[in-house]
Amino acid sequence: MAVLHLLSNPDALASCLAAVAEGDSLLLIGDGVLALPLVASSKARLGVLRDDAVQRGTQLPEAAEELSYADFVSWAVACRSSVTWS
C-alpha cells in the first residue's frame, strides 16, 4: 500500500477522492463513515472502522473492509505515509 487516507469528515470526501491514487488505501473513521454511500467508485482499498460504523448505524457495502483498532494499526504500518482528511 502506498498512502493511507484517513477520512474523518464527510465534507472532505471530494478532495480526498481527488487525491487518492491507484494502490492507496482509504479508511473511514469517526463521522467519515457517513460518507460511505458516496465512496463506491474509489480506486483505493476501502476500510471502515467497525466501532465508528456501529455507533452511527452505518451499513457496510461488500466493497468495504470492516476494521478493528488492531487492523487500523496494521494498515498504518503497511503504508509509507498517511494523510488525514478532517
PyMOL Python script that loads the backbone (N, CA, C, O; Angstrom):
from pymol import cmd

cmd.read_pdbstr("""\
ATOM      1  N   MET A   1       0.836  -1.181   0.000  1.00  0.00           N
ATOM      2  CA  MET A   1       0.000   0.000   0.000  1.00  0.00           C
ATOM      3  C   MET A   1       0.884   1.249   0.000  1.00  0.00           C
ATOM      4  O   MET A   1       1.914   1.298   0.673  1.00  0.00           O
ATOM      5  N   ALA A   2       0.477   2.221  -0.740  1.00  0.00           N
ATOM      6  CA  ALA A   2       1.272   3.435  -0.854  1.00  0.00           C
ATOM      7  C   ALA A   2       0.921   4.444   0.237  1.00  0.00           C
ATOM      8  O   ALA A   2       1.726   4.680   1.137  1.00  0.00           O
ATOM      9  N   VAL A   3      -0.257   5.037   0.171  1.00  0.00           N
ATOM     10  CA  VAL A   3      -0.664   6.074   1.113  1.00  0.00           C
ATOM     11  C   VAL A   3      -1.969   5.662   1.772  1.00  0.00           C
ATOM     12  O   VAL A   3      -2.873   5.141   1.118  1.00  0.00           O
ATOM     13  N   LEU A   4      -2.058   5.899   3.071  1.00  0.00           N
ATOM     14  CA  LEU A   4      -3.290   5.656   3.815  1.00  0.00           C
ATOM     15  C   LEU A   4      -4.004   6.989   3.971  1.00  0.00           C
ATOM     16  O   LEU A   4      -3.475   7.912   4.590  1.00  0.00           O
ATOM     17  N   HIS A   5      -5.193   7.092   3.417  1.00  0.00           N
ATOM     18  CA  HIS A   5      -6.028   8.288   3.546  1.00  0.00           C
ATOM     19  C   HIS A   5      -7.042   8.025   4.648  1.00  0.00           C
ATOM     20  O   HIS A   5      -7.828   7.082   4.560  1.00  0.00           O
ATOM     21  N   LEU A   6      -7.028   8.854   5.683  1.00  0.00           N
ATOM     22  CA  LEU A   6      -7.955   8.738   6.804  1.00  0.00           C
ATOM     23  C   LEU A   6      -9.000   9.837   6.669  1.00  0.00           C
ATOM     24  O   LEU A   6      -8.686  11.022   6.787  1.00  0.00           O
ATOM     25  N   LEU A   7     -10.234   9.439   6.422  1.00  0.00           N
ATOM     26  CA  LEU A   7     -11.304  10.413   6.241  1.00  0.00           C
ATOM     27  C   LEU A   7     -12.162  10.459   7.498  1.00  0.00           C
ATOM     28  O   LEU A   7     -12.858   9.496   7.821  1.00  0.00           O
ATOM     29  N   SER A   8     -12.109  11.593   8.208  1.00  0.00           N
ATOM     30  CA  SER A   8     -12.914  11.734   9.418  1.00  0.00           C
ATOM     31  C   SER A   8     -14.032  12.761   9.260  1.00  0.00           C
ATOM     32  O   SER A   8     -14.863  12.920  10.154  1.00  0.00           O
ATOM     33  N   ASN A   9     -14.052  13.454   8.132  1.00  0.00           N
ATOM     34  CA  ASN A   9     -15.064  14.483   7.875  1.00  0.00           C
ATOM     35  C   ASN A   9     -15.689  14.222   6.506  1.00  0.00           C
ATOM     36  O   ASN A   9     -14.999  14.339   5.493  1.00  0.00           O
ATOM     37  N   PRO A  10     -16.967  13.875   6.448  1.00  0.00           N
ATOM     38  CA  PRO A  10     -17.582  13.584   5.154  1.00  0.00           C
ATOM     39  C   PRO A  10     -17.547  14.771   4.190  1.00  0.00           C
ATOM     40  O   PRO A  10     -17.632  14.573   2.978  1.00  0.00           O
ATOM     41  N   ASP A  11     -17.425  15.998   4.700  1.00  0.00           N
ATOM     42  CA  ASP A  11     -17.353  17.174   3.827  1.00  0.00           C
ATOM     43  C   ASP A  11     -16.036  17.232   3.045  1.00  0.00           C
ATOM     44  O   ASP A  11     -15.938  17.953   2.052  1.00  0.00           O
ATOM     45  N   ALA A  12     -15.038  16.486   3.482  1.00  0.00           N
ATOM     46  CA  ALA A  12     -13.734  16.469   2.804  1.00  0.00           C
ATOM     47  C   ALA A  12     -13.635  15.342   1.777  1.00  0.00           C
ATOM     48  O   ALA A  12     -12.567  15.124   1.205  1.00  0.00           O
ATOM     49  N   LEU A  13     -14.724  14.632   1.540  1.00  0.00           N
ATOM     50  CA  LEU A  13     -14.685  13.465   0.661  1.00  0.00           C
ATOM     51  C   LEU A  13     -14.227  13.795  -0.756  1.00  0.00           C
ATOM     52  O   LEU A  13     -13.378  13.086  -1.296  1.00  0.00           O
ATOM     53  N   ALA A  14     -14.751  14.829  -1.363  1.00  0.00           N
ATOM     54  CA  ALA A  14     -14.395  15.158  -2.753  1.00  0.00           C
ATOM     55  C   ALA A  14     -12.898  15.421  -2.887  1.00  0.00           C
ATOM     56  O   ALA A  14     -12.267  14.924  -3.820  1.00  0.00           O
ATOM     57  N   SER A  15     -12.329  16.183  -1.984  1.00  0.00           N
ATOM     58  CA  SER A  15     -10.897  16.467  -2.017  1.00  0.00           C
ATOM     59  C   SER A  15     -10.080  15.200  -1.806  1.00  0.00           C
ATOM     60  O   SER A  15      -9.067  14.979  -2.470  1.00  0.00           O
ATOM     61  N   CYS A  16     -10.533  14.381  -0.880  1.00  0.00           N
ATOM     62  CA  CYS A  16      -9.854  13.124  -0.593  1.00  0.00           C
ATOM     63  C   CYS A  16      -9.841  12.222  -1.824  1.00  0.00           C
ATOM     64  O   CYS A  16      -8.787  11.720  -2.214  1.00  0.00           O
ATOM     65  N   LEU A  17     -10.992  12.018  -2.429  1.00  0.00           N
ATOM     66  CA  LEU A  17     -11.079  11.128  -3.592  1.00  0.00           C
ATOM     67  C   LEU A  17     -10.251  11.648  -4.761  1.00  0.00           C
ATOM     68  O   LEU A  17      -9.719  10.859  -5.542  1.00  0.00           O
ATOM     69  N   ALA A  18     -10.139  12.966  -4.888  1.00  0.00           N
ATOM     70  CA  ALA A  18      -9.324  13.540  -5.961  1.00  0.00           C
ATOM     71  C   ALA A  18      -7.842  13.242  -5.751  1.00  0.00           C
ATOM     72  O   ALA A  18      -7.083  13.180  -6.718  1.00  0.00           O
ATOM     73  N   ALA A  19      -7.425  13.058  -4.506  1.00  0.00           N
ATOM     74  CA  ALA A  19      -6.019  12.813  -4.189  1.00  0.00           C
ATOM     75  C   ALA A  19      -5.653  11.332  -4.148  1.00  0.00           C
ATOM     76  O   ALA A  19      -4.473  10.985  -4.189  1.00  0.00           O
ATOM     77  N   VAL A  20      -6.645  10.466  -4.069  1.00  0.00           N
ATOM     78  CA  VAL A  20      -6.391   9.024  -3.962  1.00  0.00           C
ATOM     79  C   VAL A  20      -5.842   8.496  -5.282  1.00  0.00           C
ATOM     80  O   VAL A  20      -6.370   8.783  -6.357  1.00  0.00           O
ATOM     81  N   ALA A  21      -4.763   7.715  -5.172  1.00  0.00           N
ATOM     82  CA  ALA A  21      -4.148   7.099  -6.345  1.00  0.00           C
ATOM     83  C   ALA A  21      -4.355   5.588  -6.299  1.00  0.00           C
ATOM     84  O   ALA A  21      -4.670   5.017  -5.255  1.00  0.00           O
ATOM     85  N   GLU A  22      -4.172   4.961  -7.442  1.00  0.00           N
ATOM     86  CA  GLU A  22      -4.251   3.501  -7.529  1.00  0.00           C
ATOM     87  C   GLU A  22      -3.273   2.891  -6.524  1.00  0.00           C
ATOM     88  O   GLU A  22      -2.109   3.286  -6.467  1.00  0.00           O
ATOM     89  N   GLY A  23      -3.745   1.939  -5.741  1.00  0.00           N
ATOM     90  CA  GLY A  23      -2.898   1.287  -4.751  1.00  0.00           C
ATOM     91  C   GLY A  23      -2.959   1.903  -3.368  1.00  0.00           C
ATOM     92  O   GLY A  23      -2.452   1.314  -2.414  1.00  0.00           O
ATOM     93  N   ASP A  24      -3.572   3.082  -3.232  1.00  0.00           N
ATOM     94  CA  ASP A  24      -3.738   3.709  -1.920  1.00  0.00           C
ATOM     95  C   ASP A  24      -4.844   3.004  -1.144  1.00  0.00           C
ATOM     96  O   ASP A  24      -5.598   2.202  -1.695  1.00  0.00           O
ATOM     97  N   SER A  25      -4.924   3.320   0.146  1.00  0.00           N
ATOM     98  CA  SER A  25      -5.990   2.815   0.996  1.00  0.00           C
ATOM     99  C   SER A  25      -6.759   3.988   1.573  1.00  0.00           C
ATOM    100  O   SER A  25      -6.183   5.030   1.884  1.00  0.00           O
ATOM    101  N   LEU A  26      -8.051   3.811   1.712  1.00  0.00           N
ATOM    102  CA  LEU A  26      -8.931   4.836   2.271  1.00  0.00           C
ATOM    103  C   LEU A  26      -9.662   4.232   3.459  1.00  0.00           C
ATOM    104  O   LEU A  26     -10.397   3.255   3.316  1.00  0.00           O
ATOM    105  N   LEU A  27      -9.456   4.818   4.628  1.00  0.00           N
ATOM    106  CA  LEU A  27     -10.098   4.334   5.845  1.00  0.00           C
ATOM    107  C   LEU A  27     -11.034   5.412   6.373  1.00  0.00           C
ATOM    108  O   LEU A  27     -10.607   6.530   6.659  1.00  0.00           O
ATOM    109  N   LEU A  28     -12.307   5.071   6.499  1.00  0.00           N
ATOM    110  CA  LEU A  28     -13.307   5.994   7.029  1.00  0.00           C
ATOM    111  C   LEU A  28     -13.386   5.808   8.537  1.00  0.00           C
ATOM    112  O   LEU A  28     -13.611   4.703   9.030  1.00  0.00           O
ATOM    113  N   ILE A  29     -13.197   6.903   9.256  1.00  0.00           N
ATOM    114  CA  ILE A  29     -13.219   6.879  10.716  1.00  0.00           C
ATOM    115  C   ILE A  29     -14.110   8.011  11.215  1.00  0.00           C
ATOM    116  O   ILE A  29     -14.370   8.969  10.488  1.00  0.00           O
ATOM    117  N   GLY A  30     -14.575   7.898  12.449  1.00  0.00           N
ATOM    118  CA  GLY A  30     -15.409   8.948  13.022  1.00  0.00           C
ATOM    119  C   GLY A  30     -16.612   9.232  12.135  1.00  0.00           C
ATOM    120  O   GLY A  30     -17.236   8.314  11.604  1.00  0.00           O
ATOM    121  N   ASP A  31     -16.931  10.515  11.980  1.00  0.00           N
ATOM    122  CA  ASP A  31     -18.066  10.893  11.130  1.00  0.00           C
ATOM    123  C   ASP A  31     -17.805  10.611   9.650  1.00  0.00           C
ATOM    124  O   ASP A  31     -18.733  10.667   8.843  1.00  0.00           O
ATOM    125  N   GLY A  32     -16.575  10.314   9.288  1.00  0.00           N
ATOM    126  CA  GLY A  32     -16.254   9.970   7.918  1.00  0.00           C
ATOM    127  C   GLY A  32     -17.025   8.756   7.418  1.00  0.00           C
ATOM    128  O   GLY A  32     -17.229   8.606   6.213  1.00  0.00           O
ATOM    129  N   VAL A  33     -17.457   7.886   8.333  1.00  0.00           N
ATOM    130  CA  VAL A  33     -18.229   6.707   7.917  1.00  0.00           C
ATOM    131  C   VAL A  33     -19.562   7.109   7.286  1.00  0.00           C
ATOM    132  O   VAL A  33     -20.162   6.317   6.559  1.00  0.00           O
ATOM    133  N   LEU A  34     -20.030   8.323   7.552  1.00  0.00           N
ATOM    134  CA  LEU A  34     -21.286   8.783   6.972  1.00  0.00           C
ATOM    135  C   LEU A  34     -21.161   9.021   5.465  1.00  0.00           C
ATOM    136  O   LEU A  34     -22.171   9.120   4.768  1.00  0.00           O
ATOM    137  N   ALA A  35     -19.931   9.112   4.962  1.00  0.00           N
ATOM    138  CA  ALA A  35     -19.694   9.295   3.531  1.00  0.00           C
ATOM    139  C   ALA A  35     -19.663   7.963   2.787  1.00  0.00           C
ATOM    140  O   ALA A  35     -19.516   7.943   1.565  1.00  0.00           O
ATOM    141  N   LEU A  36     -19.797   6.875   3.492  1.00  0.00           N
ATOM    142  CA  LEU A  36     -19.679   5.543   2.890  1.00  0.00           C
ATOM    143  C   LEU A  36     -20.538   5.333   1.652  1.00  0.00           C
ATOM    144  O   LEU A  36     -20.046   4.751   0.685  1.00  0.00           O
ATOM    145  N   PRO A  37     -21.801   5.774   1.625  1.00  0.00           N
ATOM    146  CA  PRO A  37     -22.600   5.551   0.413  1.00  0.00           C
ATOM    147  C   PRO A  37     -22.049   6.264  -0.832  1.00  0.00           C
ATOM    148  O   PRO A  37     -22.413   5.913  -1.955  1.00  0.00           O
ATOM    149  N   LEU A  38     -21.192   7.246  -0.642  1.00  0.00           N
ATOM    150  CA  LEU A  38     -20.664   8.033  -1.763  1.00  0.00           C
ATOM    151  C   LEU A  38     -19.294   7.568  -2.250  1.00  0.00           C
ATOM    152  O   LEU A  38     -18.755   8.130  -3.203  1.00  0.00           O
ATOM    153  N   VAL A  39     -18.733   6.561  -1.615  1.00  0.00           N
ATOM    154  CA  VAL A  39     -17.356   6.150  -1.896  1.00  0.00           C
ATOM    155  C   VAL A  39     -17.275   4.933  -2.807  1.00  0.00           C
ATOM    156  O   VAL A  39     -16.169   4.464  -3.078  1.00  0.00           O
ATOM    157  N   ALA A  40     -18.349   4.420  -3.274  1.00  0.00           N
ATOM    158  CA  ALA A  40     -18.376   3.150  -4.003  1.00  0.00           C
ATOM    159  C   ALA A  40     -17.400   3.080  -5.173  1.00  0.00           C
ATOM    160  O   ALA A  40     -16.921   1.992  -5.495  1.00  0.00           O
ATOM    161  N   SER A  41     -17.095   4.184  -5.807  1.00  0.00           N
ATOM    162  CA  SER A  41     -16.263   4.137  -7.013  1.00  0.00           C
ATOM    163  C   SER A  41     -14.806   4.532  -6.765  1.00  0.00           C
ATOM    164  O   SER A  41     -14.111   4.909  -7.709  1.00  0.00           O
ATOM    165  N   SER A  42     -14.337   4.457  -5.548  1.00  0.00           N
ATOM    166  CA  SER A  42     -12.963   4.837  -5.248  1.00  0.00           C
ATOM    167  C   SER A  42     -11.962   3.842  -5.822  1.00  0.00           C
ATOM    168  O   SER A  42     -12.247   2.648  -5.911  1.00  0.00           O
ATOM    169  N   LYS A  43     -10.780   4.341  -6.215  1.00  0.00           N
ATOM    170  CA  LYS A  43      -9.693   3.497  -6.709  1.00  0.00           C
ATOM    171  C   LYS A  43      -8.965   2.803  -5.572  1.00  0.00           C
ATOM    172  O   LYS A  43      -8.202   1.865  -5.805  1.00  0.00           O
ATOM    173  N   ALA A  44      -9.188   3.247  -4.355  1.00  0.00           N
ATOM    174  CA  ALA A  44      -8.435   2.778  -3.198  1.00  0.00           C
ATOM    175  C   ALA A  44      -9.084   1.552  -2.552  1.00  0.00           C
ATOM    176  O   ALA A  44     -10.274   1.284  -2.715  1.00  0.00           O
ATOM    177  N   ARG A  45      -8.262   0.833  -1.826  1.00  0.00           N
ATOM    178  CA  ARG A  45      -8.771  -0.206  -0.931  1.00  0.00           C
ATOM    179  C   ARG A  45      -9.569   0.525   0.135  1.00  0.00           C
ATOM    180  O   ARG A  45      -9.087   1.507   0.699  1.00  0.00           O
ATOM    181  N   LEU A  46     -10.766   0.069   0.418  1.00  0.00           N
ATOM    182  CA  LEU A  46     -11.681   0.792   1.296  1.00  0.00           C
ATOM    183  C   LEU A  46     -11.878   0.055   2.606  1.00  0.00           C
ATOM    184  O   LEU A  46     -12.194  -1.135   2.624  1.00  0.00           O
ATOM    185  N   GLY A  47     -11.690   0.775   3.698  1.00  0.00           N
ATOM    186  CA  GLY A  47     -11.915   0.219   5.024  1.00  0.00           C
ATOM    187  C   GLY A  47     -12.758   1.158   5.862  1.00  0.00           C
ATOM    188  O   GLY A  47     -12.783   2.369   5.642  1.00  0.00           O
ATOM    189  N   VAL A  48     -13.452   0.568   6.834  1.00  0.00           N
ATOM    190  CA  VAL A  48     -14.290   1.341   7.749  1.00  0.00           C
ATOM    191  C   VAL A  48     -14.005   0.850   9.163  1.00  0.00           C
ATOM    192  O   VAL A  48     -14.009  -0.353   9.421  1.00  0.00           O
ATOM    193  N   LEU A  49     -13.759   1.775  10.069  1.00  0.00           N
ATOM    194  CA  LEU A  49     -13.525   1.400  11.455  1.00  0.00           C
ATOM    195  C   LEU A  49     -14.840   0.894  12.052  1.00  0.00           C
ATOM    196  O   LEU A  49     -15.823   1.629  12.139  1.00  0.00           O
ATOM    197  N   ARG A  50     -14.835  -0.362  12.456  1.00  0.00           N
ATOM    198  CA  ARG A  50     -16.038  -1.058  12.909  1.00  0.00           C
ATOM    199  C   ARG A  50     -16.796  -0.286  13.995  1.00  0.00           C
ATOM    200  O   ARG A  50     -18.003  -0.077  13.876  1.00  0.00           O
ATOM    201  N   ASP A  51     -16.107   0.130  15.034  1.00  0.00           N
ATOM    202  CA  ASP A  51     -16.785   0.798  16.151  1.00  0.00           C
ATOM    203  C   ASP A  51     -17.481   2.080  15.710  1.00  0.00           C
ATOM    204  O   ASP A  51     -18.576   2.384  16.184  1.00  0.00           O
ATOM    205  N   ASP A  52     -16.861   2.830  14.812  1.00  0.00           N
ATOM    206  CA  ASP A  52     -17.470   4.077  14.330  1.00  0.00           C
ATOM    207  C   ASP A  52     -18.700   3.798  13.475  1.00  0.00           C
ATOM    208  O   ASP A  52     -19.689   4.527  13.552  1.00  0.00           O
ATOM    209  N   ALA A  53     -18.645   2.748  12.660  1.00  0.00           N
ATOM    210  CA  ALA A  53     -19.799   2.387  11.831  1.00  0.00           C
ATOM    211  C   ALA A  53     -20.966   1.937  12.701  1.00  0.00           C
ATOM    212  O   ALA A  53     -22.112   2.302  12.438  1.00  0.00           O
ATOM    213  N   VAL A  54     -20.685   1.153  13.730  1.00  0.00           N
ATOM    214  CA  VAL A  54     -21.736   0.668  14.631  1.00  0.00           C
ATOM    215  C   VAL A  54     -22.376   1.839  15.373  1.00  0.00           C
ATOM    216  O   VAL A  54     -23.600   1.915  15.474  1.00  0.00           O
ATOM    217  N   GLN A  55     -21.561   2.744  15.889  1.00  0.00           N
ATOM    218  CA  GLN A  55     -22.076   3.895  16.640  1.00  0.00           C
ATOM    219  C   GLN A  55     -22.974   4.786  15.795  1.00  0.00           C
ATOM    220  O   GLN A  55     -23.872   5.445  16.321  1.00  0.00           O
ATOM    221  N   ARG A  56     -22.735   4.808  14.483  1.00  0.00           N
ATOM    222  CA  ARG A  56     -23.523   5.670  13.596  1.00  0.00           C
ATOM    223  C   ARG A  56     -24.572   4.903  12.795  1.00  0.00           C
ATOM    224  O   ARG A  56     -25.252   5.481  11.948  1.00  0.00           O
ATOM    225  N   GLY A  57     -24.702   3.617  13.058  1.00  0.00           N
ATOM    226  CA  GLY A  57     -25.717   2.805  12.394  1.00  0.00           C
ATOM    227  C   GLY A  57     -25.498   2.659  10.902  1.00  0.00           C
ATOM    228  O   GLY A  57     -26.461   2.563  10.141  1.00  0.00           O
ATOM    229  N   THR A  58     -24.253   2.641  10.477  1.00  0.00           N
ATOM    230  CA  THR A  58     -23.907   2.576   9.059  1.00  0.00           C
ATOM    231  C   THR A  58     -23.792   1.130   8.589  1.00  0.00           C
ATOM    232  O   THR A  58     -23.153   0.307   9.245  1.00  0.00           O
ATOM    233  N   GLN A  59     -24.406   0.829   7.464  1.00  0.00           N
ATOM    234  CA  GLN A  59     -24.298  -0.496   6.850  1.00  0.00           C
ATOM    235  C   GLN A  59     -23.093  -0.509   5.912  1.00  0.00           C
ATOM    236  O   GLN A  59     -22.865   0.448   5.171  1.00  0.00           O
ATOM    237  N   LEU A  60     -22.331  -1.586   5.948  1.00  0.00           N
ATOM    238  CA  LEU A  60     -21.146  -1.678   5.108  1.00  0.00           C
ATOM    239  C   LEU A  60     -21.449  -2.369   3.787  1.00  0.00           C
ATOM    240  O   LEU A  60     -22.059  -3.438   3.771  1.00  0.00           O
ATOM    241  N   PRO A  61     -21.027  -1.766   2.680  1.00  0.00           N
ATOM    242  CA  PRO A  61     -21.166  -2.452   1.391  1.00  0.00           C
ATOM    243  C   PRO A  61     -20.114  -3.554   1.292  1.00  0.00           C
ATOM    244  O   PRO A  61     -19.154  -3.567   2.063  1.00  0.00           O
ATOM    245  N   GLU A  62     -20.288  -4.464   0.360  1.00  0.00           N
ATOM    246  CA  GLU A  62     -19.341  -5.563   0.195  1.00  0.00           C
ATOM    247  C   GLU A  62     -17.932  -5.074  -0.109  1.00  0.00           C
ATOM    248  O   GLU A  62     -16.958  -5.724   0.271  1.00  0.00           O
ATOM    249  N   ALA A  63     -17.813  -3.952  -0.781  1.00  0.00           N
ATOM    250  CA  ALA A  63     -16.502  -3.436  -1.185  1.00  0.00           C
ATOM    251  C   ALA A  63     -15.667  -2.918  -0.006  1.00  0.00           C
ATOM    252  O   ALA A  63     -14.460  -2.719  -0.143  1.00  0.00           O
ATOM    253  N   ALA A  64     -16.300  -2.701   1.139  1.00  0.00           N
ATOM    254  CA  ALA A  64     -15.600  -2.136   2.291  1.00  0.00           C
ATOM    255  C   ALA A  64     -15.173  -3.235   3.263  1.00  0.00           C
ATOM    256  O   ALA A  64     -15.908  -4.191   3.510  1.00  0.00           O
ATOM    257  N   GLU A  65     -13.977  -3.075   3.801  1.00  0.00           N
ATOM    258  CA  GLU A  65     -13.482  -3.978   4.835  1.00  0.00           C
ATOM    259  C   GLU A  65     -13.790  -3.377   6.199  1.00  0.00           C
ATOM    260  O   GLU A  65     -13.565  -2.189   6.430  1.00  0.00           O
ATOM    261  N   GLU A  66     -14.300  -4.198   7.089  1.00  0.00           N
ATOM    262  CA  GLU A  66     -14.600  -3.767   8.450  1.00  0.00           C
ATOM    263  C   GLU A  66     -13.348  -3.971   9.300  1.00  0.00           C
ATOM    264  O   GLU A  66     -12.861  -5.095   9.424  1.00  0.00           O
ATOM    265  N   LEU A  67     -12.821  -2.892   9.886  1.00  0.00           N
ATOM    266  CA  LEU A  67     -11.571  -2.958  10.617  1.00  0.00           C
ATOM    267  C   LEU A  67     -11.748  -2.737  12.112  1.00  0.00           C
ATOM    268  O   LEU A  67     -12.547  -1.906  12.544  1.00  0.00           O
ATOM    269  N   SER A  68     -10.996  -3.488  12.883  1.00  0.00           N
ATOM    270  CA  SER A  68     -10.874  -3.259  14.319  1.00  0.00           C
ATOM    271  C   SER A  68      -9.755  -2.228  14.518  1.00  0.00           C
ATOM    272  O   SER A  68      -9.116  -1.812  13.552  1.00  0.00           O
ATOM    273  N   TYR A  69      -9.522  -1.821  15.754  1.00  0.00           N
ATOM    274  CA  TYR A  69      -8.422  -0.898  16.009  1.00  0.00           C
ATOM    275  C   TYR A  69      -7.078  -1.554  15.694  1.00  0.00           C
ATOM    276  O   TYR A  69      -6.162  -0.884  15.216  1.00  0.00           O
ATOM    277  N   ALA A  70      -6.950  -2.846  15.955  1.00  0.00           N
ATOM    278  CA  ALA A  70      -5.713  -3.569  15.618  1.00  0.00           C
ATOM    279  C   ALA A  70      -5.495  -3.593  14.105  1.00  0.00           C
ATOM    280  O   ALA A  70      -4.368  -3.440  13.635  1.00  0.00           O
ATOM    281  N   ASP A  71      -6.577  -3.785  13.342  1.00  0.00           N
ATOM    282  CA  ASP A  71      -6.477  -3.748  11.879  1.00  0.00           C
ATOM    283  C   ASP A  71      -6.044  -2.355  11.404  1.00  0.00           C
ATOM    284  O   ASP A  71      -5.246  -2.227  10.475  1.00  0.00           O
ATOM    285  N   PHE A  72      -6.571  -1.334  12.043  1.00  0.00           N
ATOM    286  CA  PHE A  72      -6.221   0.052  11.725  1.00  0.00           C
ATOM    287  C   PHE A  72      -4.704   0.232  11.849  1.00  0.00           C
ATOM    288  O   PHE A  72      -4.066   0.805  10.966  1.00  0.00           O
ATOM    289  N   VAL A  73      -4.143  -0.258  12.941  1.00  0.00           N
ATOM    290  CA  VAL A  73      -2.698  -0.151  13.156  1.00  0.00           C
ATOM    291  C   VAL A  73      -1.944  -0.907  12.066  1.00  0.00           C
ATOM    292  O   VAL A  73      -0.932  -0.419  11.561  1.00  0.00           O
ATOM    293  N   SER A  74      -2.421  -2.077  11.704  1.00  0.00           N
ATOM    294  CA  SER A  74      -1.775  -2.864  10.644  1.00  0.00           C
ATOM    295  C   SER A  74      -1.767  -2.108   9.320  1.00  0.00           C
ATOM    296  O   SER A  74      -0.758  -2.093   8.614  1.00  0.00           O
ATOM    297  N   TRP A  75      -2.884  -1.484   8.988  1.00  0.00           N
ATOM    298  CA  TRP A  75      -2.951  -0.695   7.752  1.00  0.00           C
ATOM    299  C   TRP A  75      -1.953   0.457   7.814  1.00  0.00           C
ATOM    300  O   TRP A  75      -1.249   0.721   6.839  1.00  0.00           O
ATOM    301  N   ALA A  76      -1.887   1.143   8.952  1.00  0.00           N
ATOM    302  CA  ALA A  76      -0.990   2.295   9.087  1.00  0.00           C
ATOM    303  C   ALA A  76       0.467   1.872   8.947  1.00  0.00           C
ATOM    304  O   ALA A  76       1.254   2.565   8.301  1.00  0.00           O
ATOM    305  N   VAL A  77       0.828   0.755   9.539  1.00  0.00           N
ATOM    306  CA  VAL A  77       2.200   0.267   9.472  1.00  0.00           C
ATOM    307  C   VAL A  77       2.559  -0.155   8.042  1.00  0.00           C
ATOM    308  O   VAL A  77       3.702   0.011   7.617  1.00  0.00           O
ATOM    309  N   ALA A  78       1.603  -0.690   7.311  1.00  0.00           N
ATOM    310  CA  ALA A  78       1.853  -1.179   5.951  1.00  0.00           C
ATOM    311  C   ALA A  78       1.998  -0.052   4.927  1.00  0.00           C
ATOM    312  O   ALA A  78       2.501  -0.281   3.826  1.00  0.00           O
ATOM    313  N   CYS A  79       1.570   1.144   5.273  1.00  0.00           N
ATOM    314  CA  CYS A  79       1.629   2.268   4.331  1.00  0.00           C
ATOM    315  C   CYS A  79       2.871   3.106   4.578  1.00  0.00           C
ATOM    316  O   CYS A  79       3.345   3.218   5.709  1.00  0.00           O
ATOM    317  N   ARG A  80       3.395   3.696   3.504  1.00  0.00           N
ATOM    318  CA  ARG A  80       4.601   4.521   3.630  1.00  0.00           C
ATOM    319  C   ARG A  80       4.311   5.881   4.250  1.00  0.00           C
ATOM    320  O   ARG A  80       5.198   6.500   4.837  1.00  0.00           O
ATOM    321  N   SER A  81       3.062   6.350   4.121  1.00  0.00           N
ATOM    322  CA  SER A  81       2.666   7.620   4.703  1.00  0.00           C
ATOM    323  C   SER A  81       1.157   7.661   4.853  1.00  0.00           C
ATOM    324  O   SER A  81       0.445   6.792   4.349  1.00  0.00           O
ATOM    325  N   SER A  82       0.675   8.687   5.557  1.00  0.00           N
ATOM    326  CA  SER A  82      -0.768   8.830   5.719  1.00  0.00           C
ATOM    327  C   SER A  82      -1.152  10.296   5.599  1.00  0.00           C
ATOM    328  O   SER A  82      -0.355  11.199   5.851  1.00  0.00           O
ATOM    329  N   VAL A  83      -2.411  10.497   5.203  1.00  0.00           N
ATOM    330  CA  VAL A  83      -2.994  11.833   5.092  1.00  0.00           C
ATOM    331  C   VAL A  83      -4.329  11.787   5.821  1.00  0.00           C
ATOM    332  O   VAL A  83      -5.136  10.883   5.603  1.00  0.00           O
ATOM    333  N   THR A  84      -4.552  12.762   6.680  1.00  0.00           N
ATOM    334  CA  THR A  84      -5.820  12.836   7.403  1.00  0.00           C
ATOM    335  C   THR A  84      -6.673  13.928   6.792  1.00  0.00           C
ATOM    336  O   THR A  84      -6.244  15.075   6.669  1.00  0.00           O
ATOM    337  N   TRP A  85      -7.892  13.556   6.407  1.00  0.00           N
ATOM    338  CA  TRP A  85      -8.854  14.473   5.818  1.00  0.00           C
ATOM    339  C   TRP A  85      -9.904  14.769   6.879  1.00  0.00           C
ATOM    340  O   TRP A  85     -10.764  13.935   7.161  1.00  0.00           O
ATOM    341  N   SER A  86      -9.831  15.968   7.471  1.00  0.00           N
ATOM    342  CA  SER A  86     -10.780  16.311   8.534  1.00  0.00           C
ATOM    343  C   SER A  86     -11.452  17.642   8.274  1.00  0.00           C
ATOM    344  O   SER A  86     -12.281  18.081   9.071  1.00  0.00           O
TER     345      SER A  86
END
""", "prot")
cmd.dss("prot")
cmd.show_as("cartoon", "prot")
cmd.util.cbc("prot")
cmd.orient("prot")
